[in-house]
Amino acid sequence: MRNPEKEKILLYFFKTGKGQYGEGDQFLGITVPQIRSLVKKYKDIYIHEIETLLHNQFHECRMLALLLLVESYHKAKTESEQKQIYDFYIKQVDYINNWDLVDLTAHHIAGAYLWDKNREDLFHFARTPHLWLQRISIVSTYYFIRKHDLQTTFDVSTLLLQHPHDLIHKAVGWMLREAGKRDFEAEYQYLIENKRYQSMPRTMLRYAIEKFPESLRQDFLKGRVG
């Protein structure tokens, strides 16, 4: 299944060079559909086996482990089982160490678990100086957005508004855009409150307003709103 040509592309795409966010990561060149087919085949795997797989040096093995963990969460019959998976997920965050691994899993596990509970964990993650926990904090809110609950997305976004990393700018902008798809007025008001949009990083703003009418998008980009 290994694909050397695709492996080279992935090494570049996921920024694995020295000093980059994915430094030292290794790839096999296996596609996401191929990995999802393995999830179907091994969906009854035990959590200790998932942990072994998650600690593998290859990115695709960690992705497989995390997608199997999502499958386990979906099958969990009790809140106790869900909590065990959520706690395991957060404890293993150092192995959830690239944006795709977060984006495929955070809302399915952290978002789903915290939906009907105190969400202080997400605010704690946002304040923690750990890039992947910070990305989890905002991407997890996608679960809430899909249920038309937008306030936590706005609150976590505010905590991350001046974050220095491009990966957080993109994630926050993406979640604001998704919030706006459900309630345009709510996103609009969030952006113009105290002219918040003028102080957010440019990449974050561009992602957030991507679906706005072109004339309004230009007004935001040129600072003419509010």
Backbone hydrogen bonds in HBPLUS format (Angstrom, degrees):
<---DONOR---> <-ACCEPTOR-->    atom                        ^
c    i                          cat <-CA-CA->   ^        H-A-AA   ^      H-
h    n   atom  resd res      DA  || num        DHA   H-A  angle D-A-AA Bond
n    s   type  num  typ     dist DA aas  dist angle  dist       angle   num
A0003-ASN N   A0028-LEU O   2.85 MM  25  6.22 161.2  1.89 156.5 163.0     1
A0007-GLU N   A0003-ASN O   2.87 MM   4  6.03 151.0  1.96 154.0 163.7     2
A0008-LYS N   A0004-PRO O   3.15 MM   4  6.41 151.0  2.24 144.8 149.2     3
A0009-ILE N   A0005-GLU O   3.36 MM   4  6.74 156.8  2.42 143.6 149.2     4
A0010-LEU N   A0006-LYS O   2.94 MM   4  6.20 161.3  1.97 156.0 160.7     5
A0011-LEU N   A0007-GLU O   2.97 MM   4  6.21 153.0  2.05 149.8 156.9     6
A0012-TYR N   A0008-LYS O   3.34 MM   4  6.63 148.8  2.45 142.1 148.8     7
A0013-PHE N   A0009-ILE O   2.86 MM   4  6.08 166.7  1.88 153.2 157.6     8
A0014-PHE N   A0010-LEU O   2.93 MM   4  5.84 163.2  1.96 151.6 153.5     9
A0016-THR N   A0011-LEU O   3.28 MM   5  5.58 156.5  2.34 175.7 169.0    10
A0015-LYS N   A0012-TYR O   3.21 MM   3  5.32 160.3  2.25 112.5 112.6    11
A0022-GLY N   A0015-LYS O   2.79 MM   7  5.12 136.2  1.99 157.5 154.5    12
A0024-GLY N   A0016-THR O   3.17 MM   8  5.52 151.4  2.26 139.9 132.0    13
A0020-GLN N   A0017-GLY O   3.02 MM   3  5.44 163.4  2.05 132.7 134.9    14
A0023-GLU N   A0020-GLN O   3.08 MM   3  5.22 154.9  2.15 121.9 119.4    15
A0025-ASP N   A0022-GLY O   3.02 MM   3  5.75 166.3  2.04 148.5 149.2    16
A0059-HIS N   A0026-GLN O   2.81 MM  33  5.94 172.3  1.82 170.5 168.3    17
A0035-ILE N   A0031-THR O   3.04 MM   4  6.39 151.2  2.12 145.9 154.4    18
A0035-ILE N   A0032-VAL O   3.03 MM   3  4.96 113.6  2.49  95.0 111.3    19
A0036-ARG N   A0032-VAL O   2.83 MM   4  6.12 157.5  1.88 157.6 164.2    20
A0037-SER N   A0033-PRO O   3.03 MM   4  6.26 142.8  2.18 140.5 149.8    21
A0038-LEU N   A0034-GLN O   3.28 MM   4  6.63 141.0  2.45 137.2 146.7    22
A0038-LEU N   A0035-ILE O   3.03 MM   3  5.13 125.5  2.34  97.2 111.4    23
A0039-VAL N   A0035-ILE O   3.04 MM   4  6.47 142.2  2.19 143.7 154.8    24
A0040-LYS N   A0036-ARG O   3.23 MM   4  6.58 154.6  2.30 146.6 150.7    25
A0041-LYS N   A0037-SER O   3.27 MM   4  6.50 146.4  2.39 134.1 143.0    26
A0042-TYR N   A0038-LEU O   2.88 MM   4  6.08 152.5  1.96 152.9 159.3    27
A0045-ILE N   A0042-TYR O   3.12 MM   3  5.70 148.4  2.23 130.2 128.7    28
A0049-GLU N   A0046-TYR O   3.01 MM   3  5.35 131.8  2.25 104.9 118.0    29
A0050-ILE N   A0046-TYR O   3.04 MM   4  6.45 147.0  2.15 146.1 156.4    30
A0051-GLU N   A0047-ILE O   2.92 MM   4  6.20 151.9  2.00 146.3 153.4    31
A0052-THR N   A0048-HIS O   3.26 MM   4  6.47 153.5  2.33 134.1 139.8    32
A0053-LEU N   A0049-GLU O   3.08 MM   4  6.32 160.8  2.12 146.4 151.3    33
A0054-LEU N   A0050-ILE O   2.78 MM   4  5.97 148.9  1.88 148.8 158.5    34
A0055-HIS N   A0051-GLU O   3.15 MM   4  6.36 135.5  2.36 142.6 152.3    35
A0055-HIS N   A0052-THR O   3.29 MM   3  5.38 136.5  2.49  96.2 107.3    36
A0056-ASN N   A0053-LEU O   3.12 MM   3  5.32 159.3  2.17 110.4 113.3    37
A0061-CYS N   A0058-PHE O   3.06 MM   3  5.44 129.1  2.33 105.9 118.9    38
A0062-ARG N   A0058-PHE O   3.23 MM   4  6.68 152.8  2.31 150.2 158.0    39
A0063-MET N   A0059-HIS O   2.91 MM   4  6.25 153.7  1.98 151.0 159.4    40
A0064-LEU N   A0060-GLU O   2.91 MM   4  6.10 158.3  1.96 142.3 147.9    41
A0065-ALA N   A0061-CYS O   2.97 MM   4  6.21 159.8  2.01 145.0 150.4    42
A0066-LEU N   A0062-ARG O   2.96 MM   4  6.19 158.9  2.00 149.1 154.3    43
A0067-LEU N   A0063-MET O   2.90 MM   4  6.14 158.6  1.95 155.4 161.1    44
A0068-LEU N   A0064-LEU O   2.91 MM   4  6.09 148.6  2.01 147.6 156.6    45
A0069-LEU N   A0065-ALA O   2.93 MM   4  6.20 138.9  2.10 137.5 149.5    46
A0070-VAL N   A0066-LEU O   2.93 MM   4  6.29 149.6  2.03 144.0 151.6    47
A0071-GLU N   A0067-LEU O   3.04 MM   4  6.27 157.2  2.09 140.2 146.1    48
A0072-SER N   A0068-LEU O   2.91 MM   4  6.19 148.9  2.01 140.6 149.3    49
A0073-TYR N   A0069-LEU O   2.87 MM   4  6.19 150.4  1.95 146.8 155.0    50
A0074-HIS N   A0070-VAL O   2.96 MM   4  6.27 161.2  1.99 154.6 159.0    51
A0075-LYS N   A0071-GLU O   3.12 MM   4  6.35 139.6  2.29 140.4 150.8    52
A0076-ALA N   A0072-SER O   3.01 MM   4  6.11 120.1  2.38 138.8 153.7    53
A0076-ALA N   A0073-TYR O   3.13 MM   3  5.10 145.0  2.26  98.9 109.3    54
A0082-GLN N   A0078-THR O   3.08 MM   4  6.44 156.7  2.14 145.9 152.6    55
A0083-LYS N   A0079-GLU O   2.83 MM   4  6.04 156.8  1.88 148.1 154.2    56
A0084-GLN N   A0080-SER O   3.02 MM   4  6.25 153.8  2.09 142.6 149.4    57
A0085-ILE N   A0081-GLU O   3.14 MM   4  6.44 156.0  2.20 146.7 152.1    58
A0086-TYR N   A0082-GLN O   2.86 MM   4  6.12 163.0  1.89 153.5 158.8    59
A0087-ASP N   A0083-LYS O   2.80 MM   4  5.93 172.2  1.81 156.2 158.3    60
A0088-PHE N   A0084-GLN O   3.00 MM   4  6.09 154.6  2.07 139.9 147.3    61
A0089-TYR N   A0085-ILE O   2.87 MM   4  6.04 160.2  1.91 150.1 155.5    62
A0090-ILE N   A0086-TYR O   3.06 MM   4  6.37 164.7  2.08 158.2 160.2    63
A0091-LYS N   A0087-ASP O   2.96 MM   4  6.06 157.6  2.01 145.9 152.9    64
A0092-GLN N   A0088-PHE O   3.03 MM   4  6.16 139.1  2.20 146.7 156.7    65
A0093-VAL N   A0090-ILE O   3.21 MM   3  5.20 154.6  2.28 114.9 113.3    66
A0095-TYR N   A0092-GLN O   2.86 MM   3  5.72 163.0  1.89 129.7 135.2    67
A0096-ILE N   A0093-VAL O   2.98 MM   3  4.91 151.2  2.07 100.3 109.5    68
A0101-LEU N   A0098-ASN O   3.13 MM   3  5.50 124.6  2.45 106.3 119.6    69
A0102-VAL N   A0098-ASN O   3.24 MM   4  6.61 155.0  2.30 153.6 160.7    70
A0103-ASP N   A0099-TRP O   2.86 MM   4  6.02 168.9  1.88 152.3 155.9    71
A0104-LEU N   A0100-ASP O   3.04 MM   4  6.02 147.2  2.16 142.5 148.5    72
A0105-THR N   A0102-VAL O   3.07 MM   3  5.46 152.5  2.15 110.5 118.9    73
A0106-ALA N   A0102-VAL O   2.84 MM   4  5.43 176.4  1.85 163.3 163.6    74
A0108-HIS N   A0105-THR O   3.04 MM   3  5.25 121.3  2.40 103.9 119.5    75
A0109-ILE N   A0105-THR O   3.05 MM   4  6.22 139.7  2.22 157.9 169.6    76
A0110-ALA N   A0106-ALA O   2.85 MM   4  5.34 114.0  2.29 135.1 152.5    77
A0111-GLY N   A0106-ALA O   3.01 MM   5  6.35 163.0  2.04 144.0 148.7    78
A0112-ALA N   A0107-HIS O   3.09 MM   5  6.16 127.1  2.38 132.2 144.2    79
A0113-TYR N   A0109-ILE O   2.90 MM   4  5.92 161.2  1.94 148.8 154.5    80
A0114-LEU N   A0110-ALA O   3.03 MM   4  6.08 162.8  2.06 149.6 154.0    81
A0117-LYS N   A0114-LEU O   3.09 MM   3  4.92 169.1  2.10 113.1 112.8    82
A0122-LEU N   A0119-ARG O   2.97 MM   3  5.74 135.5  2.18 120.1 128.9    83
A0123-PHE N   A0120-GLU O   3.06 MM   3  5.18 118.2  2.46  99.8 114.8    84
A0124-HIS N   A0120-GLU O   2.91 MM   4  6.22 155.6  1.97 155.8 163.6    85
A0125-PHE N   A0121-ASP O   2.81 MM   4  6.10 157.7  1.86 151.8 158.0    86
A0126-ALA N   A0122-LEU O   2.97 MM   4  6.17 155.3  2.03 142.5 149.1    87
A0127-ARG N   A0123-PHE O   3.14 MM   4  6.35 140.3  2.31 138.3 147.7    88
A0127-ARG N   A0124-HIS O   3.15 MM   3  5.21 127.3  2.44  96.0 109.5    89
A0128-THR N   A0124-HIS O   3.06 MM   4  6.22 120.7  2.42 140.4 155.9    90
A0128-THR N   A0125-PHE O   3.12 MM   3  5.07 144.2  2.25  97.5 108.2    91
A0130-HIS N   A0128-THR O   2.72 MM   2  5.49 141.3  1.86 104.3  93.7    92
A0134-GLN N   A0130-HIS O   2.91 MM   4  6.12 158.2  1.95 160.5 167.8    93
A0135-ARG N   A0131-LEU O   2.94 MM   4  6.26 151.2  2.03 144.0 151.8    94
A0136-ILE N   A0132-TRP O   2.90 MM   4  6.05 154.7  1.96 140.0 147.6    95
A0137-SER N   A0133-LEU O   2.89 MM   4  6.12 147.4  2.00 143.4 152.1    96
A0139-VAL N   A0135-ARG O   2.96 MM   4  6.08 172.4  1.97 162.3 164.4    97
A0140-SER N   A0136-ILE O   2.93 MM   4  5.62 153.5  2.00 144.5 149.8    98
A0141-THR N   A0138-ILE O   3.14 MM   3  5.54 141.3  2.29 105.5 115.4    99
A0142-TYR N   A0139-VAL O   3.04 MM   3  5.59 164.8  2.06 116.1 120.9   100
A0143-TYR N   A0140-SER O   3.19 MM   3  6.13 156.6  2.25 123.7 126.7   101
A0144-PHE N   A0141-THR O   2.98 MM   3  5.08 118.4  2.37  98.0 112.8   102
A0145-ILE N   A0141-THR O   2.91 MM   4  6.26 160.4  1.95 155.1 160.9   103
A0146-ARG N   A0142-TYR O   3.02 MM   4  6.20 160.2  2.06 148.5 152.2   104
A0147-LYS N   A0144-PHE O   2.90 MM   3  5.12 144.3  2.03 103.6 115.1   105
A0149-ASP N   A0144-PHE O   2.94 MM   5  5.06 165.7  1.96 137.0 136.8   106
A0148-HIS N   A0145-ILE O   2.77 MM   3  4.84 155.8  1.82 115.8 116.7   107
A0153-THR N   A0150-LEU O   3.07 MM   3  5.39 120.4  2.44 105.9 120.5   108
A0154-PHE N   A0150-LEU O   3.18 MM   4  6.56 157.2  2.23 154.4 160.8   109
A0155-ASP N   A0151-GLN O   2.87 MM   4  6.15 158.2  1.92 153.0 159.6   110
A0156-VAL N   A0152-THR O   2.88 MM   4  6.01 168.3  1.89 153.5 156.0   111
A0157-SER N   A0153-THR O   2.92 MM   4  5.95 156.0  1.98 144.3 152.0   112
A0158-THR N   A0154-PHE O   3.05 MM   4  6.23 152.0  2.13 143.6 149.8   113
A0159-LEU N   A0155-ASP O   3.34 MM   4  6.68 150.5  2.43 140.3 147.2   114
A0159-LEU N   A0156-VAL O   3.09 MM   3  5.16 117.9  2.50  96.6 111.5   115
A0160-LEU N   A0156-VAL O   3.16 MM   4  6.47 139.4  2.33 144.9 156.0   116
A0160-LEU N   A0157-SER O   3.06 MM   3  5.12 128.3  2.33  96.7 110.7   117
A0161-LEU N   A0158-THR O   3.37 MM   3  5.02 164.7  2.39  98.8 102.9   118
A0163-HIS N   A0160-LEU O   3.05 MM   3  5.19 164.3  2.08 118.5 118.0   119
A0168-ILE N   A0165-HIS O   3.10 MM   3  5.57 136.8  2.29 108.9 119.6   120
A0169-HIS N   A0165-HIS O   3.15 MM   4  6.54 155.4  2.22 146.5 154.1   121
A0170-LYS N   A0166-ASP O   2.96 MM   4  6.20 163.1  1.99 155.1 157.8   122
A0171-ALA N   A0167-LEU O   3.20 MM   4  6.24 155.2  2.26 130.6 137.5   123
A0172-VAL N   A0168-ILE O   2.90 MM   4  5.99 172.3  1.91 156.5 158.3   124
A0173-GLY N   A0169-HIS O   2.99 MM   4  6.07 165.7  2.01 147.4 152.2   125
A0174-TRP N   A0170-LYS O   2.87 MM   4  5.94 153.2  1.94 144.0 151.9   126
A0175-MET N   A0171-ALA O   3.00 MM   4  6.26 161.5  2.03 150.2 154.1   127
A0176-LEU N   A0172-VAL O   2.90 MM   4  6.15 157.5  1.96 154.3 161.0   128
A0177-ARG N   A0173-GLY O   2.92 MM   4  6.10 153.9  1.98 144.5 151.9   129
A0178-GLU N   A0174-TRP O   2.92 MM   4  6.25 154.1  1.99 146.9 154.3   130
A0179-ALA N   A0175-MET O   2.87 MM   4  6.10 151.2  1.96 143.8 151.9   131
A0180-GLY N   A0176-LEU O   2.90 MM   4  6.15 153.8  1.97 145.7 152.9   132
A0181-LYS N   A0177-ARG O   3.06 MM   4  6.40 134.2  2.28 141.5 153.3   133
A0181-LYS N   A0178-GLU O   3.24 MM   3  5.14 131.0  2.50  91.8 104.3   134
A0182-ARG N   A0179-ALA O   3.06 MM   3  5.41 134.3  2.28 104.1 115.8   135
A0183-ASP N   A0179-ALA O   2.92 MM   4  6.22 153.9  1.99 149.0 157.6   136
A0187-GLU N   A0183-ASP O   3.25 MM   4  6.64 162.7  2.28 157.0 160.8   137
A0188-TYR N   A0184-PHE O   2.89 MM   4  6.09 165.9  1.91 156.4 161.2   138
A0189-GLN N   A0185-GLU O   2.90 MM   4  6.04 166.0  1.92 151.0 154.1   139
A0190-TYR N   A0186-ALA O   3.03 MM   4  6.20 152.8  2.11 142.8 150.5   140
A0191-LEU N   A0187-GLU O   2.97 MM   4  6.23 159.4  2.01 155.6 160.2   141
A0192-ILE N   A0188-TYR O   3.04 MM   4  6.31 156.0  2.10 152.5 158.9   142
A0193-GLU N   A0189-GLN O   2.99 MM   4  5.86 136.9  2.18 143.2 152.2   143
A0197-TYR N   A0191-LEU O   2.82 MM   6  4.91 147.7  1.92 157.8 150.1   144
A0195-LYS N   A0192-ILE O   2.76 MM   3  4.48 155.1  1.82 129.0 121.4   145
A0196-ARG N   A0193-GLU O   2.92 MM   3  5.69 140.6  2.08 122.5 129.6   146
A0198-GLN N   A0195-LYS O   2.98 MM   3  5.67 149.7  2.07 117.5 125.6   147
A0199-SER N   A0196-ARG O   3.00 MM   3  5.53 148.1  2.10 113.1 122.2   148
A0205-LEU N   A0201-PRO O   3.05 MM   4  6.41 161.7  2.09 157.0 162.2   149
A0206-ARG N   A0202-ARG O   2.89 MM   4  6.13 165.2  1.92 154.8 158.8   150
A0207-TYR N   A0203-THR O   3.02 MM   4  6.25 163.4  2.05 153.4 157.0   151
A0208-ALA N   A0204-MET O   2.95 MM   4  6.12 159.3  1.99 148.6 155.1   152
A0209-ILE N   A0205-LEU O   3.00 MM   4  6.18 151.4  2.09 157.5 162.8   153
A0210-GLU N   A0207-TYR O   3.42 MM   3  5.26 168.5  2.44 103.9 106.3   154
A0212-PHE N   A0209-ILE O   3.01 MM   3  5.26 164.9  2.03 114.7 119.4   155
A0216-LEU N   A0213-PRO O   3.02 MM   3  5.43 116.8  2.44 109.7 124.6   156
A0217-ARG N   A0213-PRO O   2.85 MM   4  6.06 160.5  1.89 159.8 166.3   157
A0218-GLN N   A0214-GLU O   2.96 MM   4  6.17 158.8  2.00 151.4 155.7   158
A0219-ASP N   A0215-SER O   3.11 MM   4  6.37 147.8  2.21 137.9 146.7   159
A0220-PHE N   A0216-LEU O   2.97 MM   4  6.32 154.5  2.04 152.6 158.5   160
A0221-LEU N   A0217-ARG O   2.98 MM   4  6.26 165.4  2.01 151.7 155.7   161
A0222-LYS N   A0218-GLN O   2.93 MM   4  6.05 140.5  2.09 143.3 153.2   162
A0224-ARG N   A0219-ASP O   2.78 MM   5  4.96 166.5  1.80 156.3 154.4   163
A0223-GLY N   A0220-PHE O   3.04 MM   3  5.06 163.7  2.07 106.5 111.1   164
